Amino acid sequence: MTYSELTATGRRVVSREADALEMLASTLDESFARAAQLLMDAKGRIIVSGMGKSGHIARKIAATFASTGTPAHFVHPAEASHGDLGMMAVGDVVLLLSNSGETPELADVIAYTRRFDIPLIAIASRAGSTLMRQADIALLLPPAEEACGTGIVPTTSTTMTLALGDALAIAMMESRKFTPANFREFHPGGKLGAKLAKVEDIMHTGEALPTCARDAAMADALLEISQKGFGVVAVLEKDGTLAGIITDGDLRRHMQGLLDQDAQTVMSRDPKTISGSVLAEEAVRIMDQNSITSLFVVDPSAEKKSPIGLIKLQDCLRAGVI
């Protein structure tokens, strides 16, 4: 095949699967909502299972559920017949995937759910299949043609099943008002964890904070800037609240007779601050918008706006936020 022919095949496959997803979206009805509610009401875990290509999709769906606040795990149907049925218990909800609805390896799992009255949700493309007839809630895939054109390679059907699993996960996530902060609890590592890091996870605290009194001599303020090494110092009122900050720019603007002045004369008033509970990405946005490289962190709920931390642009860069 020529490059143009290969490209044409790729476009045809993607278009065919996109059309199938449009069909799937139009068929979602109350059964979908009932399935999402049943999954949310589970007192135990969500057990997702499937054989072959459906098994691969089932693993991904289970992982998506687990990462969005719905405890779930994958059980291999063949292994279930050899002891792993014990991984299912009263209080769980089982989600079984099978394009035909007649996958023989699912028989023991189906029988186990019926015997112990464990709710069963099925996803398949044949309404009268054994799986769909046995299920408490049956989610029927529309009659979309497989992208291979011969009907023998699971392509369109697995794409629709995966999308349906994602739809269930997001519906539950939005219903529970699952936030990016909640999401980070399940994704502490890698780039995703960095993007969801909070300011309090990165900020400098305690003795590391550069501070000086409002009436401090500039010689003392310069010593604090030098010793702490952040290029900035917080100027505090007598009660510890933040009166202003002194940066390299302030030093340049007051260079003439600098050592004859005090901190309150040199400082910039009403500096930008941030809460420790917000995402570090927000700190980056504020620093970028205001052309600054540091923010002191305060507790917005406290009566006194005393600095409790300091976050630098370099800290965000090292943590992978940027």
Summary of the structure (lengths in Angstrom):
residues: 322
radius of gyration: 29.2
end to end distance: 43.3
largest distance: 89.9
contacts: 1034
relative contact order: 0.10
helix: 48%
strand: 17%
